[in-house]
């Protein structure tokens, strides 16, 4: 049986090294249950947001292309969040940084167009 996003996230919380000290596992698990995120999500908020945004942009592209003409740089946005979410920042190349900057600017510039 496939685990839900929430079940997977609770496992991540319980297994994270920063949760091994004190009562963080219980504290963060309770926060996640109560509000849908725990305090540890704010430590790398940029990364957490990229992980949330990326699959939604990909799905938006799949659905919207059947209904509207996508005349803004959606692929640049997806590329930026792909790098941000899946590549360790210590390994970013100059090309990665340029792609991220370009994609995040496109995301900001066209944010209000992400609907269909």
C-alpha positions as CSV (number, residue, x, y, z in Angstrom):
1,X,0.0,0.0,0.0
2,X,1.3,3.4,-0.9
3,X,1.9,5.8,2.0
4,X,0.3,9.2,1.9
5,X,2.4,12.4,1.8
6,X,1.7,12.9,5.5
7,X,2.7,9.4,6.5
8,X,6.0,9.8,4.5
9,X,6.6,13.3,6.0
10,X,6.1,12.0,9.6
11,X,8.6,9.2,8.8
12,X,11.1,11.9,7.6
13,X,10.5,13.9,10.8
14,X,11.1,10.9,13.0
15,X,14.3,9.9,11.1
16,X,15.9,13.3,10.8
17,X,19.1,13.6,12.7
18,X,18.1,17.0,14.1
19,X,15.1,15.3,15.7
20,X,17.2,12.8,17.6
21,X,18.0,15.3,20.4
22,X,15.5,15.9,23.1
23,X,11.8,15.7,22.4
24,X,11.9,17.1,18.8
25,X,10.3,14.0,17.2
26,X,7.2,14.2,19.2
27,X,7.1,18.0,19.0
28,X,7.6,18.1,15.3
29,X,5.1,15.3,14.7
30,X,2.5,17.1,16.7
31,X,3.2,20.4,14.8
32,X,2.8,18.6,11.5
33,X,-0.5,17.0,12.5
34,X,-1.8,20.3,13.9
35,X,-0.8,22.7,11.1
36,X,0.5,20.7,8.2
37,X,4.2,21.6,8.7
38,X,6.7,21.6,11.5
39,X,9.3,24.1,12.6
40,X,12.0,22.2,10.8
41,X,10.3,23.2,7.5
42,X,11.3,26.8,8.2
43,X,15.0,26.0,8.5
44,X,15.3,25.5,4.8
45,X,12.1,27.2,3.7
46,X,13.4,27.9,0.2
47,X,14.0,24.2,-0.4
48,X,10.7,23.1,1.2
49,X,8.8,25.6,-1.0
50,X,10.7,24.4,-4.1
51,X,9.7,20.8,-3.3
52,X,6.0,21.9,-3.0
53,X,6.0,24.1,-6.1
54,X,7.8,21.8,-8.5
55,X,5.2,19.0,-8.8
56,X,2.4,21.5,-9.0
57,X,4.0,23.4,-11.9
58,X,4.6,20.1,-13.7
59,X,1.0,19.1,-13.3
60,X,-0.2,22.6,-14.2
61,X,1.7,22.2,-17.5
62,X,0.1,18.9,-18.2
63,X,-3.4,20.1,-17.5
64,X,-3.2,23.7,-18.8
65,X,-1.7,22.9,-22.2
66,X,-5.0,21.1,-23.1
67,X,-7.0,24.2,-22.3
68,X,-4.8,27.3,-22.9
69,X,-1.8,28.4,-24.9
70,X,1.1,28.7,-22.4
71,X,2.8,31.8,-23.7
72,X,5.1,32.4,-20.8
73,X,8.4,30.7,-19.8
74,X,6.8,27.8,-17.8
75,X,9.7,25.4,-18.6
76,X,12.2,27.9,-17.3
77,X,10.3,27.9,-14.0
78,X,10.2,24.2,-13.9
79,X,13.9,23.9,-14.6
80,X,14.7,26.3,-11.8
81,X,12.6,24.5,-9.2
82,X,14.0,21.1,-10.5
83,X,17.5,22.2,-9.7
84,X,16.6,23.9,-6.5
85,X,14.6,20.9,-5.2
86,X,16.9,18.1,-6.3
87,X,20.5,19.3,-6.6
88,X,22.6,20.1,-3.5
89,X,23.3,23.8,-3.5
90,X,27.0,23.1,-2.8
91,X,27.1,21.4,-6.3
92,X,25.4,24.2,-8.2
93,X,27.3,25.3,-11.3
94,X,27.3,28.8,-12.7
95,X,24.8,27.5,-15.3
96,X,22.6,26.1,-12.5
97,X,22.6,29.5,-10.7
98,X,21.7,31.3,-14.0
99,X,18.9,28.9,-14.7
100,X,17.6,29.3,-11.1
101,X,17.7,33.1,-11.3
102,X,16.0,33.1,-14.7
103,X,13.3,30.7,-13.7
104,X,12.6,32.4,-10.4
105,X,12.3,35.8,-12.1
106,X,9.9,34.2,-14.6
107,X,7.9,32.7,-11.7
108,X,7.6,36.1,-10.0
109,X,6.8,37.9,-13.3
110,X,4.1,35.4,-14.4
111,X,2.8,34.2,-11.0
112,X,-0.6,35.8,-11.6
113,X,-0.9,33.8,-14.8
114,X,-0.7,30.4,-13.2
115,X,-4.4,29.5,-13.6
116,X,-6.6,28.0,-16.3
